[in-house]
Amino acid sequence: MNRPLRLGTRLALGLGALALAVFAIVGAVMVTSMKTFLDKRLDDQMAMSQTGASHDVEYYGKVTKLPPTWFAVVYKVENGELVAQPGDQHPDDREEFDEIAKKALTKDTLETGYLRGEGKFRLRACPIKENEIVLVSAAPMNDRDGTISQLITVSVAAFLAALVTLVVGGQALLRRGLRPLSDMADTAHDISSQDLTDSADLTVRVDGDGGGVEVDELREAFNKMLAHIDTSLAARTAAEQRLRRFIADASHELRTPLTSLRGYADLFRYAAANEPGEREKHLEKLRSEASRMSVLLDDLLLLARLDSAESEPPLRPEELDLAQIAEAAGDAFRAVRPSHSLEIDADTVTMRADATRLRQVLDNLLTNAAVHTPAGTAVSVRVRAEDGWAVVQVSDTGPGITETDQERIFDRFYRVDNSRTRQRGGSGLGLAVAQSLVHAHGGTITLASRPGATTFTIRLPRHPL
């Protein structure tokens, strides 16, 4: 299989073909112009020679002054016929002279012909006296043809040399100019040889300069593409790591209640056989662990549905008053958490959203505030409208959250105390669920925390979903 020529070679050959066409046109014009010029000059010389010899021909019947390589014949009309007069410069073959003399009885005539044994000549016939005397001269065209041949030879040699120089030099210049493209190709080959399945490190870039504006633009675009690929690989690796961590945490969270269920089931079976009075206590433990596992599975299912919201929208929007949802969440909080004081400052904010999911967000935030703060901590909820947005703030006066924990506070299964106990809370999915639900509504949730003041701020668009 023939390998295609490189771009530089094809450009050089194309440039050579174009130059060859230009050289051919220039050479043809130059040779034609030179031929026309020499023919005109020869015709002018013959006209001047015949004009100078007309007096001698009229009175003496012959030409007395003529270049040695020329021929001349004087014709006179005798008895109605043209008769050649004797002379020293007659050609051996006079047939061409006789023919042109007959045409020149009344006007000048120019022709090019071949004289037998002599070669190519330019013939000019002019009437010295109309219908009486005709002078025919012939000038050799060897010098003119030799000049044209020499011009063609020199032109072809010069054009061929220029063509070779242009192709070879052009190919070298093009190869040098296209070097940045070769560097980009080498970079692409280096990238293709790397294993990117487990690594997000793609620091390869195209360096150097030169090549012109277009090559600089291509180099910049190529580097931007590599930077985008590098960022995408890093995001993919981070997502895979989060997925692995999520699966590991989910497995751990599900294993704990399942282990408890298995243990309490064994105890229930033992109590049923040996201590009937203990059966109800163990049965209640079974219900509690099953309920806790059900909540965990519901949260995992909700997160999965939110992640695939394009194919399965998890929201059921309706017209609602956000203040009413905040009041309902506050009433439930006061009933369950009497150890914490709660203040609600809610303006009437109507919007279109999923009331059940927004209530779940507020419940998760209030529960988070109660679980991670000591008894007696003040908690507040504020609702207001602001420039087309519904803004909800849930604040507490607890010890605050460190900057390190704030960076990962919304990660799934992340706990501030980094423990696996349930003494201070649940599975670590509450804030992750709240963030996903807010994002599903097209809003944002942010955290600002310092010792003595922690505030979660939710911003929701009020336009219809």
C-alpha positions as CSV (number, residue, x, y, z in Angstrom):
1,M,0.0,0.0,0.0
2,N,1.5,3.3,-1.1
3,R,2.0,5.8,1.8
4,P,0.5,9.2,1.0
5,L,2.9,12.1,0.6
6,R,3.4,14.4,3.6
7,L,1.7,17.8,3.6
8,G,4.9,19.7,3.1
9,T,5.8,17.6,0.0
10,R,2.4,18.0,-1.5
11,L,2.4,21.7,-0.9
12,A,5.9,22.0,-2.5
13,L,4.8,19.9,-5.5
14,G,1.6,22.0,-5.9
15,L,3.7,25.2,-5.7
16,G,6.1,23.7,-8.3
17,A,3.2,22.8,-10.6
18,L,1.8,26.3,-10.3
19,A,5.2,27.9,-10.9
20,L,5.7,25.6,-14.0
21,A,2.4,26.9,-15.4
22,V,3.4,30.5,-14.7
23,F,6.9,29.9,-16.2
24,A,5.3,28.4,-19.4
25,I,3.0,31.4,-19.8
26,V,5.8,33.9,-19.2
27,G,8.1,32.0,-21.6
28,A,5.5,31.8,-24.3
29,V,4.7,35.5,-24.0
30,M,8.4,36.4,-24.0
31,V,9.3,34.2,-27.0
32,T,6.2,35.5,-28.9
33,S,7.1,39.1,-28.1
34,M,10.7,38.6,-29.2
35,K,9.7,36.9,-32.4
36,T,7.3,39.8,-33.2
37,F,10.0,42.3,-32.5
38,L,12.6,40.6,-34.7
39,D,10.1,40.1,-37.6
40,K,9.1,43.8,-37.4
41,R,12.7,44.9,-37.3
42,L,13.6,42.7,-40.3
43,D,10.6,44.0,-42.3
44,D,11.6,47.5,-41.5
45,Q,15.1,46.9,-42.7
46,M,13.9,45.4,-46.0
47,A,11.5,48.3,-46.5
48,M,14.3,50.8,-45.9
49,S,16.6,48.8,-48.3
50,Q,14.0,48.8,-51.1
51,T,13.2,52.4,-50.6
52,G,16.9,53.3,-51.0
53,A,17.3,51.0,-54.0
54,S,14.2,52.2,-55.9
55,H,16.0,55.1,-57.6
56,D,18.7,52.7,-59.0
57,V,16.1,50.2,-60.0
58,E,14.1,52.8,-61.9
59,Y,17.0,54.2,-63.9
60,Y,19.5,51.3,-64.0
61,G,17.2,48.3,-63.8
62,K,19.1,46.6,-61.0
63,V,20.0,46.9,-57.3
64,T,23.5,48.3,-56.7
65,K,23.6,48.1,-52.9
66,L,22.4,45.0,-51.0
67,P,23.6,43.0,-48.0
68,P,25.7,40.1,-49.2
69,T,23.4,37.4,-47.8
70,W,20.3,38.9,-49.3
71,F,18.8,38.2,-52.7
72,A,17.1,40.7,-55.0
73,V,15.3,40.4,-58.4
74,V,13.9,43.2,-60.5
75,Y,10.9,42.5,-62.6
76,K,9.6,44.5,-65.6
77,V,6.4,44.2,-67.4
78,E,7.1,43.3,-71.0
79,N,4.4,42.4,-73.5
80,G,2.0,42.0,-70.5
81,E,4.2,39.6,-68.6
82,L,6.6,40.1,-65.7
83,V,10.1,39.4,-66.8
84,A,13.1,39.0,-64.4
85,Q,15.9,41.3,-65.3
86,P,19.5,40.1,-65.2
87,G,21.5,40.7,-61.9
88,D,24.2,39.4,-59.6
89,Q,22.1,38.5,-56.6
90,H,19.5,36.2,-58.1
91,P,18.8,33.0,-56.2
92,D,19.2,29.6,-57.8
93,D,15.5,28.9,-57.2
94,R,13.4,31.9,-58.3
95,E,9.9,30.3,-58.1
96,E,9.0,32.0,-54.8
97,F,10.1,35.4,-56.3
98,D,8.0,34.9,-59.4
99,E,4.9,34.2,-57.3
100,I,5.2,37.1,-55.0
101,A,6.1,39.5,-57.8
102,K,2.8,38.9,-59.5
103,K,1.0,39.9,-56.3
104,A,3.0,43.2,-55.9
105,L,2.2,45.0,-59.1
106,T,0.1,47.6,-57.2
107,K,1.0,47.1,-53.5
108,D,3.7,45.9,-51.1
109,T,3.6,42.2,-50.2
110,L,5.4,40.3,-47.5
111,E,5.7,36.5,-47.2
112,T,7.9,33.9,-45.6
113,G,9.2,31.1,-47.7
114,Y,11.8,28.5,-48.3
115,L,14.3,28.9,-51.1
116,R,15.6,25.6,-52.4
117,G,19.1,25.0,-51.2
118,E,19.2,28.3,-49.2
119,G,16.8,27.9,-46.3
120,K,14.1,30.1,-44.8
121,F,13.9,33.7,-46.0
122,R,11.6,36.7,-45.6
123,L,10.4,37.9,-49.0
124,R,9.2,41.5,-49.6
125,A,7.9,42.7,-53.0
126,C,7.1,46.4,-53.7
127,P,6.1,48.2,-57.0
128,I,8.7,50.7,-58.1
129,K,6.2,51.8,-60.8
130,E,2.8,50.5,-60.6
131,N,2.1,47.7,-63.2
132,E,5.6,48.3,-64.7
133,I,8.5,47.6,-62.4
134,V,8.5,45.3,-59.2
135,L,11.4,44.8,-56.8
136,V,11.5,41.5,-54.8
137,S,14.1,41.2,-52.0
138,A,14.8,38.2,-49.7
139,A,16.5,38.4,-46.3
140,P,17.7,35.2,-44.6
141,M,15.9,34.4,-41.3
142,N,18.7,32.2,-39.9
143,D,19.9,34.9,-37.4
144,R,16.3,35.6,-36.3
145,D,15.6,31.9,-35.8
146,G,18.9,31.4,-34.0
147,T,18.1,34.2,-31.6
148,I,14.7,32.7,-30.9
149,S,16.2,29.3,-30.3
150,Q,18.9,30.7,-28.0
151,L,16.2,32.6,-26.1
152,I,14.1,29.4,-25.7
153,T,17.1,27.4,-24.5
154,V,18.2,30.0,-22.0
155,S,14.6,30.5,-20.7
156,V,14.0,26.8,-20.3
157,A,17.3,26.3,-18.5
158,A,16.6,29.3,-16.2
159,F,13.0,28.3,-15.5
160,L,14.0,24.7,-14.8
161,A,16.7,25.8,-12.4
162,A,14.2,28.2,-10.7
163,L,11.6,25.5,-10.5
164,V,14.0,23.0,-8.9
165,T,15.2,25.7,-6.4
166,L,11.6,26.6,-5.7
167,V,10.5,23.0,-5.0
168,V,13.5,22.0,-3.0
169,G,13.7,25.3,-1.1
170,G,10.0,25.5,-0.6
171,Q,9.8,21.9,0.7
172,A,12.6,22.8,3.2
173,L,10.8,26.0,4.3
174,L,7.4,24.2,4.5
175,R,8.9,21.4,6.6
176,R,10.4,23.9,9.0
177,G,7.1,25.9,9.1
178,L,5.1,22.7,9.7
179,R,7.4,21.5,12.5
180,P,4.9,22.7,15.2
181,L,2.3,20.5,13.6
182,S,4.7,17.5,13.8
183,D,5.3,18.4,17.5
184,M,1.5,18.3,18.1
185,A,1.4,14.9,16.4
186,D,4.2,13.6,18.6
187,T,2.4,14.9,21.6
188,A,-0.8,13.1,20.5
189,H,1.2,9.9,20.1
190,D,2.7,10.3,23.5
191,I,-0.8,10.7,25.0
192,S,-2.1,7.7,23.2
193,S,0.7,5.6,24.7
194,Q,-0.2,6.5,28.2
195,D,-2.6,4.5,30.4
196,L,-5.3,6.9,31.5
197,T,-7.7,4.3,32.9
198,D,-6.5,4.7,36.5
199,S,-4.7,8.0,36.4
200,A,-6.1,11.5,36.0
201,D,-2.7,13.1,35.4
202,L,-2.5,14.5,31.9
203,T,0.1,17.2,32.2
204,V,1.4,16.9,28.6
205,R,1.2,20.2,26.6
206,V,2.6,21.4,23.3
207,D,5.4,23.9,23.9
208,G,7.4,26.1,21.6
209,D,6.5,28.9,19.3
210,G,6.7,29.9,15.6
211,G,4.7,28.8,12.6
212,G,2.7,31.9,12.2
213,V,-0.6,33.1,13.6
214,E,-2.6,30.1,12.4
215,V,-0.3,27.6,14.0
216,D,-0.3,29.6,17.2
217,E,-4.1,29.5,17.2
218,L,-4.0,25.7,16.6
219,R,-1.4,25.2,19.4
220,E,-3.5,27.3,21.8
221,A,-6.7,25.3,20.9
222,F,-4.8,22.0,21.2
223,N,-3.5,22.9,24.7
224,K,-7.0,24.1,25.7
225,M,-8.3,20.7,24.6
226,L,-5.7,18.9,26.6
227,A,-6.5,21.0,29.6
228,H,-10.2,20.2,29.2
229,I,-9.4,16.5,28.9
230,D,-7.1,16.8,32.0
231,T,-9.9,18.4,34.0
232,S,-12.5,15.9,32.7
233,L,-10.2,13.0,33.7
234,A,-9.7,14.5,37.1
235,A,-13.5,14.9,37.5
236,R,-14.0,11.3,36.4
237,T,-11.4,10.0,38.8
238,A,-12.9,12.0,41.7
239,A,-16.4,10.8,40.7
240,E,-15.2,7.2,40.7
241,Q,-13.5,7.7,44.1
242,R,-16.7,9.2,45.5
243,L,-18.7,6.2,44.0
244,R,-16.3,3.7,45.6
245,R,-16.6,5.5,48.9
246,F,-20.4,5.8,48.6
247,I,-20.6,2.0,47.8
248,A,-18.3,1.2,50.8
249,D,-20.3,3.5,53.1
250,A,-23.6,2.3,51.9
251,S,-22.5,-1.3,52.4
252,H,-21.3,-0.5,55.9
253,E,-24.5,1.3,56.8
254,L,-26.7,-1.5,55.5
255,R,-24.5,-4.2,57.1
256,T,-24.9,-2.7,60.6
257,P,-28.8,-2.9,60.8
258,L,-28.7,-6.3,59.0
259,T,-26.3,-7.6,61.6
260,S,-28.5,-6.2,64.3
261,L,-31.6,-7.7,62.8
262,R,-29.9,-11.1,62.6
263,G,-28.8,-10.8,66.2
264,Y,-32.2,-9.7,67.5
265,A,-33.8,-12.5,65.5
266,D,-31.6,-15.0,67.2
267,L,-32.5,-13.5,70.6
268,F,-36.2,-13.5,69.7
269,R,-36.0,-17.2,68.8
270,Y,-34.2,-18.0,72.0
271,A,-36.7,-15.9,74.0
272,A,-39.6,-17.6,72.3
273,A,-38.3,-20.9,73.4
274,N,-37.0,-20.1,76.9
275,E,-38.1,-16.7,78.1
276,P,-41.5,-15.7,76.7
277,G,-41.6,-12.5,78.6
278,E,-38.6,-11.1,76.7
279,R,-40.2,-11.7,73.3
280,E,-41.9,-8.3,73.0
281,K,-38.7,-6.4,73.9
282,H,-36.7,-8.2,71.2
283,L,-39.5,-7.8,68.7
284,E,-39.5,-4.1,69.3
285,K,-35.8,-4.0,68.6
286,L,-36.4,-5.9,65.4
287,R,-39.0,-3.2,64.4
288,S,-36.6,-0.4,65.3
289,E,-33.7,-1.7,63.2
290,A,-36.0,-2.5,60.3
291,S,-37.4,1.0,60.5
292,R,-33.9,2.5,60.5
293,M,-32.8,0.5,57.6
294,S,-36.0,1.5,55.7
295,V,-35.2,5.2,56.2
296,L,-31.6,4.6,55.0
297,L,-32.9,2.8,51.9
298,D,-35.4,5.5,51.2
299,D,-32.7,8.1,51.3
300,L,-30.5,6.1,49.0
301,L,-33.3,5.6,46.6
302,L,-34.1,9.3,46.6
303,L,-30.5,10.2,45.9
304,A,-30.5,7.7,43.0
305,R,-33.6,9.2,41.6
306,L,-32.2,12.8,42.0
307,D,-29.1,11.7,40.2
308,S,-31.2,10.4,37.2
309,A,-33.6,13.4,37.3
310,E,-33.5,13.7,33.5
311,S,-35.1,10.4,32.9
312,E,-37.2,10.2,36.1
313,P,-38.2,13.7,37.5
314,P,-38.6,13.1,41.3
315,L,-40.5,16.4,42.0
316,R,-44.2,17.1,42.0
317,P,-44.5,20.9,41.9
318,E,-47.5,22.8,43.1
319,E,-48.4,26.3,44.2
320,L,-47.4,26.8,47.9
321,D,-46.6,29.3,50.6
322,L,-43.1,28.7,51.9
323,A,-44.0,30.3,55.2
324,Q,-46.5,27.6,55.9
325,I,-44.0,24.9,55.3
326,A,-41.5,26.5,57.6
327,E,-44.2,26.8,60.4
328,A,-45.1,23.1,60.0
329,A,-41.5,22.1,60.2
330,G,-41.0,24.3,63.3
331,D,-44.0,22.7,65.0
332,A,-42.7,19.2,64.4
333,F,-39.2,20.3,65.6
334,R,-40.6,21.7,68.9
335,A,-42.5,18.5,69.6
336,V,-39.5,16.2,69.0
337,R,-36.7,18.5,70.3
338,P,-38.0,20.3,73.4
339,S,-34.3,20.8,74.5
340,H,-33.8,23.4,71.8
341,S,-35.5,26.7,71.5
342,L,-36.8,27.6,68.0
343,E,-37.7,31.0,66.5
344,I,-39.4,31.3,63.2
345,D,-39.5,34.6,61.2
346,A,-41.3,33.8,57.9
347,D,-42.7,36.2,55.4
348,T,-45.4,35.0,53.0
349,V,-43.5,33.7,49.9
350,T,-45.6,32.0,47.3
351,M,-43.9,29.9,44.6
352,R,-44.3,26.7,42.7
353,A,-42.3,23.8,44.1
354,D,-42.7,20.3,45.7
355,A,-44.0,20.9,49.2
356,T,-43.1,17.5,50.5
357,R,-39.5,17.7,49.4
358,L,-39.0,21.2,50.7
359,R,-40.4,20.1,54.1
360,Q,-37.9,17.2,54.0
361,V,-35.1,19.7,53.4
362,L,-36.1,21.9,56.4
363,D,-36.6,18.8,58.6
364,N,-33.1,17.6,57.7
365,L,-31.5,21.0,58.5
366,L,-33.4,21.4,61.8
367,T,-32.5,17.8,62.8
368,N,-28.8,18.5,61.9
369,A,-28.9,21.6,64.1
370,A,-30.3,19.7,67.0
371,V,-28.1,16.7,66.8
372,H,-24.8,18.6,66.6
373,T,-25.4,21.2,69.2
374,P,-25.8,20.9,73.0
375,A,-29.2,21.3,74.8
376,G,-30.4,24.8,75.2
377,T,-28.9,26.0,71.8
378,A,-31.1,28.5,70.0
379,V,-32.3,27.6,66.5
380,S,-34.0,30.0,64.1
381,V,-35.7,29.8,60.7
382,R,-36.1,32.9,58.5
383,V,-38.0,33.0,55.2
384,R,-38.1,36.0,52.9
385,A,-38.4,37.0,49.2
386,E,-35.4,38.6,47.5
387,D,-35.2,39.7,43.8
388,G,-37.2,36.9,42.4
389,W,-35.7,34.3,44.8
390,A,-37.1,32.6,47.9
391,V,-34.5,32.7,50.6
392,V,-34.6,30.4,53.6
393,Q,-32.0,30.5,56.4
394,V,-31.7,27.9,59.2
395,S,-29.3,29.1,61.9
396,D,-28.1,28.0,65.3
397,T,-25.8,29.3,68.0
398,G,-23.9,26.1,68.5
399,P,-20.1,25.5,68.5
400,G,-19.8,25.8,64.7
401,I,-18.2,23.7,62.0
402,T,-14.5,23.7,61.2
403,E,-13.3,24.8,57.8
404,T,-12.1,21.3,57.0
405,D,-15.5,19.8,57.7
406,Q,-17.3,22.6,55.8
407,E,-15.6,21.5,52.6
408,R,-17.2,18.1,52.8
409,I,-20.3,18.7,54.9
410,F,-22.6,17.9,51.9
411,D,-20.8,14.7,50.9
412,R,-22.8,11.5,51.3
413,F,-22.1,9.5,54.5
414,Y,-19.8,12.2,55.8
415,R,-20.0,12.8,59.5
416,V,-18.4,15.7,61.4
417,D,-17.2,13.4,64.1
418,N,-16.0,10.8,61.5
419,S,-17.3,8.0,63.6
420,R,-19.5,5.1,62.9
421,T,-21.7,5.3,66.1
422,R,-25.3,6.4,66.1
423,Q,-25.1,8.3,69.3
424,R,-25.2,11.7,67.6
425,G,-27.1,11.1,64.5
426,G,-28.0,9.0,61.5
427,S,-26.2,7.8,58.4
428,G,-24.7,11.0,57.2
429,L,-27.1,11.4,54.3
430,G,-29.3,14.2,55.6
431,L,-27.4,17.1,54.2
432,A,-26.6,15.3,51.0
433,V,-30.3,14.7,50.4
434,A,-31.1,18.3,51.3
435,Q,-28.5,19.6,48.8
436,S,-29.8,17.3,46.0
437,L,-33.4,18.3,46.6
438,V,-32.5,22.0,46.5
439,H,-30.5,21.5,43.3
440,A,-33.4,19.6,41.8
441,H,-35.5,22.8,42.4
442,G,-32.9,24.8,40.5
443,G,-31.6,26.4,43.7
444,T,-28.5,26.6,45.8
445,I,-27.6,25.8,49.4
446,T,-24.6,27.3,51.2
447,L,-23.0,27.1,54.6
448,A,-21.4,29.9,56.7
449,S,-20.1,28.8,60.1
450,R,-18.0,30.1,63.0
451,P,-18.1,29.4,66.7
452,G,-21.5,30.6,68.0
453,A,-23.2,31.0,64.6
454,T,-23.9,28.5,61.9
455,T,-26.2,29.3,59.0
456,F,-27.5,27.2,56.1
457,T,-28.9,29.5,53.3
458,I,-31.2,28.2,50.7
459,R,-32.0,30.2,47.5
460,L,-34.8,28.9,45.3
461,P,-36.1,30.5,42.1
462,R,-39.7,31.6,42.3
463,H,-40.5,31.1,38.6
464,P,-42.4,28.0,37.6
465,L,-40.4,24.7,37.3
